Amino acid sequence: MRILVTGATGNVGRGVVRGLVDRGVDVHALGRRPERHAFPAKVRSHHGDLDHPDTLAEALRGVDALFLFPVPRTAERVVTLARDSGVRRIVVLSSGAVTSGDDTDHHLPVERAVEASGLEWTHVRPGEFAMNKLALWGPMIRAERAVYDPAPDFGWFPVHEADIADVAVLALIEDAHVGRAHTLNGPEFLTHRRQVELIAEALGEDVRHVSVTPEQARERYRGQGGFAADNADFLLGFEDYGGGETDPGGAEAPAVPDAGAMPTAADVTGRPARDFALWARDHAAAFRS
């Protein structure tokens, strides 16, 4: 079985590549600059860009299954190319926001394009990525051992990227997941304040949680650049999922669901979902320097 992993240098994609290699699959990895990443020796890497579907022909040749990173603008064209190349199964990296109904214009169109293709499909819908906290808080923690945050009592069920990858791997190689959407969360509700405490424990150092206004936090995120700057308005409540303007001061802390009712990777893999404390230990070096 030959499987092509798009977004192969990303946080989830790297785990999917490793998981497939461990199972003896013929793995091909697609990226804009794959030469910058050290894939396992048996992996064949390809230059390609989902924003430009015509760059994908070589990578798709002989592929049986595709792990698809979501790019809604080109999704229909990419799916058509995959089908015409002989791909029979597509697993979509989607979002829990589709399950909740909040996402109608980013991940949902990708899901619909795949379903309309007539190919076998599975959607993997993670909720809050734990990795977001490294992108948002990492620069502050490295520089000042502090997190400047306007919502200490807000929280959710952050999910470890390795759990997302594990579910995607099973969906790619097992028939039981065809036609299903797997929504994934972490195993416990954690406020921002508690997440900071767990990162501090992983570091073995004090990390201060400093309450600031949403406006002050946005200024810091924009100054950091990258993911933090690109997503500051949404993450801090200045806009909704669709990009509409909202009032960050009017937001209330979400009601805490029963943790037992929240779907996790354990429902798919049969193994306990990785918790945030483990995630923080796994990434302590990245927070340290």
LUMROGU-160957 format. One record per residue (C-alpha): residue number from 1; x negated, y negated, z negated. Coordinates in Angstrom, 1 decimal. Layout:
<atoms>
- vexnu; px; py; pz
- NUM; X; Y; Z;
...
</atoms>
This chain:
<atoms>
- vexnu; px; py; pz
- 1; 0.0; 0.0; 0.0;
- 2; -1.4; -3.4; 1.0;
- 3; -0.2; -6.4; -1.0;
- 4; -0.9; -10.1; -0.3;
- 5; -1.0; -12.4; -3.3;
- 6; -0.4; -16.1; -2.5;
- 7; -1.5; -18.6; -5.1;
- 8; -4.1; -16.1; -5.9;
- 9; -6.4; -18.6; -7.6;
- 10; -3.7; -19.9; -9.9;
- 11; -3.0; -18.9; -13.5;
- 12; -0.5; -16.2; -12.7;
- 13; -1.9; -15.2; -9.3;
- 14; -5.3; -14.3; -10.8;
- 15; -3.5; -11.9; -13.2;
- 16; -1.5; -10.4; -10.4;
- 17; -4.6; -9.7; -8.4;
- 18; -6.4; -8.1; -11.4;
- 19; -3.3; -6.0; -12.3;
- 20; -3.0; -4.7; -8.8;
- 21; -6.7; -3.9; -8.5;
- 22; -6.4; -1.9; -11.7;
- 23; -3.7; 0.2; -10.1;
- 24; -5.8; 1.0; -7.1;
- 25; -3.8; -1.2; -4.7;
- 26; -5.3; -2.6; -1.5;
- 27; -5.2; -6.3; -2.6;
- 28; -5.5; -9.3; -0.3;
- 29; -5.7; -12.8; -1.9;
- 30; -4.7; -16.0; -0.2;
- 31; -5.9; -19.5; -1.2;
- 32; -6.8; -22.9; 0.1;
- 33; -10.4; -22.4; -1.2;
- 34; -10.7; -18.8; -2.2;
- 35; -14.5; -19.0; -2.0;
- 36; -14.4; -20.9; -5.3;
- 37; -13.0; -18.0; -7.2;
- 38; -14.8; -14.7; -8.0;
- 39; -12.2; -12.0; -7.1;
- 40; -12.9; -8.3; -8.0;
- 41; -15.2; -6.7; -5.4;
- 42; -12.5; -4.7; -3.7;
- 43; -10.3; -7.8; -3.0;
- 44; -10.3; -9.3; 0.5;
- 45; -9.8; -13.0; 0.4;
- 46; -8.2; -15.2; 3.1;
- 47; -8.1; -18.9; 3.7;
- 48; -4.5; -20.1; 4.1;
- 49; -2.0; -22.7; 3.0;
- 50; 1.7; -22.2; 2.4;
- 51; 2.2; -25.8; 3.4;
- 52; 1.0; -24.8; 6.8;
- 53; 2.5; -21.4; 7.7;
- 54; 0.6; -21.1; 10.9;
- 55; -2.5; -20.4; 8.8;
- 56; -1.1; -17.2; 7.4;
- 57; -1.1; -14.9; 10.4;
- 58; -4.4; -13.1; 9.6;
- 59; -3.6; -12.7; 5.9;
- 60; -0.2; -11.1; 6.7;
- 61; -1.4; -8.5; 9.1;
- 62; -0.7; -5.0; 7.8;
- 63; 0.8; -6.3; 4.6;
- 64; 3.5; -4.2; 2.9;
- 65; 4.5; -6.5; 0.0;
- 66; 4.0; -10.2; -0.7;
- 67; 3.7; -12.1; -4.0;
- 68; 5.1; -15.5; -3.0;
- 69; 4.1; -18.8; -4.7;
- 70; 7.1; -21.2; -4.3;
- 71; 6.8; -23.9; -1.6;
- 72; 10.4; -24.8; -0.7;
- 73; 9.7; -26.9; 2.3;
- 74; 8.2; -24.0; 4.3;
- 75; 9.8; -21.0; 2.5;
- 76; 12.1; -20.0; 5.4;
- 77; 9.2; -20.1; 7.9;
- 78; 6.9; -18.2; 5.6;
- 79; 9.5; -15.5; 5.0;
- 80; 10.2; -15.2; 8.7;
- 81; 6.5; -14.8; 9.4;
- 82; 6.2; -12.2; 6.7;
- 83; 9.2; -10.2; 8.0;
- 84; 7.9; -10.3; 11.6;
- 85; 4.5; -9.1; 10.4;
- 86; 6.0; -6.0; 8.8;
- 87; 6.3; -7.1; 5.2;
- 88; 9.1; -5.1; 3.5;
- 89; 9.1; -6.6; 0.0;
- 90; 8.7; -10.1; -1.5;
- 91; 8.3; -10.9; -5.1;
- 92; 8.9; -14.6; -5.8;
- 93; 7.3; -16.6; -8.6;
- 94; 10.4; -18.5; -9.5;
- 95; 11.6; -20.3; -12.7;
- 96; 13.8; -19.8; -15.7;
- 97; 15.4; -23.1; -14.7;
- 98; 17.1; -21.2; -11.9;
- 99; 18.7; -18.9; -14.5;
- 100; 19.9; -21.9; -16.5;
- 101; 21.2; -23.8; -13.5;
- 102; 18.8; -26.7; -13.8;
- 103; 16.8; -25.9; -10.7;
- 104; 18.7; -26.3; -7.5;
- 105; 16.1; -27.8; -5.1;
- 106; 12.7; -26.2; -5.8;
- 107; 12.6; -22.6; -6.7;
- 108; 16.2; -21.8; -5.8;
- 109; 15.7; -22.5; -2.1;
- 110; 12.8; -20.1; -2.0;
- 111; 14.8; -17.4; -3.7;
- 112; 17.6; -17.9; -1.2;
- 113; 15.3; -17.8; 1.8;
- 114; 13.9; -14.5; 0.6;
- 115; 17.3; -13.0; -0.1;
- 116; 18.6; -14.1; 3.3;
- 117; 15.7; -12.3; 5.1;
- 118; 17.1; -8.8; 4.5;
- 119; 13.8; -7.7; 2.9;
- 120; 13.5; -6.1; -0.5;
- 121; 13.2; -8.9; -3.2;
- 122; 12.6; -9.5; -6.8;
- 123; 12.5; -12.9; -8.6;
- 124; 10.2; -13.5; -11.6;
- 125; 11.6; -16.4; -13.5;
- 126; 9.3; -17.6; -16.4;
- 127; 10.5; -20.2; -18.8;
- 128; 8.0; -22.6; -20.4;
- 129; 4.4; -21.7; -19.5;
- 130; 2.1; -21.7; -22.5;
- 131; -0.6; -22.8; -20.1;
- 132; 1.1; -26.2; -19.8;
- 133; -0.2; -27.0; -23.2;
- 134; -3.8; -26.6; -22.1;
- 135; -3.2; -29.0; -19.2;
- 136; -1.3; -31.5; -21.4;
- 137; -3.1; -31.2; -24.7;
- 138; -6.5; -29.9; -23.8;
- 139; -8.1; -33.2; -22.9;
- 140; -6.9; -34.8; -26.2;
- 141; -8.0; -31.8; -28.3;
- 142; -11.4; -31.6; -26.7;
- 143; -12.0; -35.4; -27.1;
- 144; -10.4; -36.1; -30.5;
- 145; -9.2; -32.8; -32.0;
- 146; -5.7; -34.5; -31.9;
- 147; -2.5; -34.1; -30.0;
- 148; -0.4; -37.3; -29.4;
- 149; 3.1; -36.1; -29.0;
- 150; 6.5; -37.9; -29.3;
- 151; 8.6; -34.8; -30.1;
- 152; 7.0; -32.7; -32.9;
- 153; 10.3; -30.9; -33.6;
- 154; 11.0; -30.0; -30.0;
- 155; 10.1; -26.6; -28.9;
- 156; 10.9; -23.4; -26.9;
- 157; 9.6; -19.9; -26.3;
- 158; 6.3; -20.4; -24.5;
- 159; 5.3; -17.4; -22.3;
- 160; 1.8; -16.1; -21.8;
- 161; 0.8; -16.1; -18.1;
- 162; -0.4; -12.5; -18.5;
- 163; 3.1; -11.4; -19.2;
- 164; 4.3; -13.1; -16.1;
- 165; 1.6; -11.3; -14.0;
- 166; 2.4; -7.9; -15.6;
- 167; 6.1; -8.2; -14.6;
- 168; 5.2; -9.3; -11.1;
- 169; 2.8; -6.4; -10.6;
- 170; 5.5; -3.9; -11.5;
- 171; 8.0; -5.6; -9.2;
- 172; 5.5; -5.3; -6.4;
- 173; 4.8; -1.6; -6.8;
- 174; 8.0; -0.1; -8.3;
- 175; 11.3; 0.3; -6.6;
- 176; 13.3; -0.1; -9.8;
- 177; 13.0; -3.9; -9.6;
- 178; 14.4; -4.5; -6.1;
- 179; 17.3; -6.9; -6.1;
- 180; 16.7; -8.1; -9.6;
- 181; 15.8; -11.4; -11.2;
- 182; 13.7; -11.1; -14.4;
- 183; 13.8; -14.1; -16.7;
- 184; 10.9; -14.3; -19.0;
- 185; 10.2; -16.1; -22.3;
- 186; 7.8; -15.8; -25.1;
- 187; 8.8; -13.8; -28.1;
- 188; 9.3; -16.7; -30.6;
- 189; 10.6; -20.2; -30.8;
- 190; 7.8; -22.6; -31.7;
- 191; 8.0; -26.4; -32.3;
- 192; 5.3; -28.5; -30.8;
- 193; 4.0; -29.1; -34.3;
- 194; 3.7; -25.3; -34.9;
- 195; 2.0; -24.8; -31.5;
- 196; -0.6; -27.3; -32.5;
- 197; -1.2; -25.5; -35.8;
- 198; -1.7; -22.2; -34.0;
- 199; -4.2; -23.8; -31.6;
- 200; -6.1; -25.1; -34.6;
- 201; -6.1; -21.7; -36.2;
- 202; -7.5; -20.2; -33.0;
- 203; -10.2; -22.9; -32.9;
- 204; -11.0; -22.6; -36.6;
- 205; -10.9; -26.4; -36.8;
- 206; -8.4; -29.0; -37.8;
- 207; -6.3; -30.5; -35.0;
- 208; -4.2; -33.5; -35.9;
- 209; -0.6; -33.9; -34.6;
- 210; 0.0; -37.6; -34.1;
- 211; 3.5; -38.9; -33.5;
- 212; 3.7; -41.5; -30.7;
- 213; 6.5; -43.0; -28.6;
- 214; 7.4; -41.4; -25.3;
- 215; 6.0; -44.5; -23.6;
- 216; 2.6; -44.1; -25.4;
- 217; 2.5; -40.4; -24.5;
- 218; 3.2; -41.1; -20.9;
- 219; 0.4; -43.6; -20.7;
- 220; -2.0; -40.9; -22.1;
- 221; -0.7; -38.2; -19.7;
- 222; -1.1; -40.5; -16.7;
- 223; -4.6; -41.4; -17.8;
- 224; -5.5; -37.7; -17.9;
- 225; -4.6; -37.2; -14.3;
- 226; -3.8; -33.9; -12.7;
- 227; -0.9; -31.8; -14.0;
- 228; -0.3; -34.1; -17.0;
- 229; 0.0; -37.2; -14.8;
- 230; 2.1; -35.5; -12.1;
- 231; 4.7; -34.2; -14.6;
- 232; 4.6; -36.8; -17.3;
- 233; 8.1; -38.3; -16.5;
- 234; 9.8; -34.9; -16.5;
- 235; 8.0; -33.4; -19.5;
- 236; 8.6; -36.5; -21.6;
- 237; 12.3; -37.0; -20.7;
- 238; 12.1; -39.9; -18.4;
- 239; 13.6; -37.9; -15.6;
- 240; 15.7; -34.7; -15.3;
- 241; 14.8; -31.5; -13.4;
- 242; 16.0; -33.0; -10.1;
- 243; 14.1; -36.2; -10.5;
- 244; 17.0; -38.4; -11.8;
- 245; 16.3; -41.1; -14.3;
- 246; 17.1; -40.3; -18.0;
- 247; 16.6; -41.9; -21.4;
- 248; 13.8; -40.1; -23.4;
- 249; 15.1; -41.8; -26.6;
- 250; 18.5; -40.1; -26.2;
- 251; 17.2; -36.6; -26.2;
- 252; 18.0; -34.3; -29.0;
- 253; 16.0; -31.3; -30.2;
- 254; 17.5; -28.2; -28.5;
- 255; 19.5; -25.7; -30.5;
- 256; 17.4; -22.7; -31.3;
- 257; 18.8; -19.6; -29.7;
- 258; 18.6; -16.2; -31.4;
- 259; 15.1; -15.0; -30.4;
- 260; 16.4; -11.5; -30.0;
- 261; 18.7; -12.7; -27.2;
- 262; 16.0; -14.2; -25.2;
- 263; 14.7; -12.0; -22.3;
- 264; 10.9; -11.3; -22.5;
- 265; 8.4; -9.3; -20.5;
- 266; 9.1; -6.4; -23.0;
- 267; 12.4; -5.8; -21.3;
- 268; 10.5; -5.0; -18.1;
- 269; 7.1; -3.6; -19.2;
- 270; 8.3; -1.8; -22.4;
- 271; 5.4; -3.4; -24.3;
- 272; 5.8; -6.2; -26.8;
- 273; 5.5; -9.7; -25.3;
- 274; 2.3; -11.6; -26.0;
- 275; 2.8; -14.3; -28.6;
- 276; 1.5; -17.9; -28.6;
- 277; -1.1; -17.2; -31.3;
- 278; -2.7; -14.6; -29.0;
- 279; -2.5; -17.1; -26.1;
- 280; -4.2; -19.7; -28.2;
- 281; -7.0; -17.3; -29.1;
- 282; -7.3; -16.3; -25.4;
- 283; -7.9; -19.9; -24.4;
- 284; -9.7; -21.2; -27.5;
- 285; -12.9; -21.8; -25.5;
- 286; -11.0; -24.0; -23.0;
- 287; -9.7; -26.2; -25.9;
- 288; -13.1; -26.4; -27.5;
- 289; -15.2; -27.9; -24.7;
</atoms>
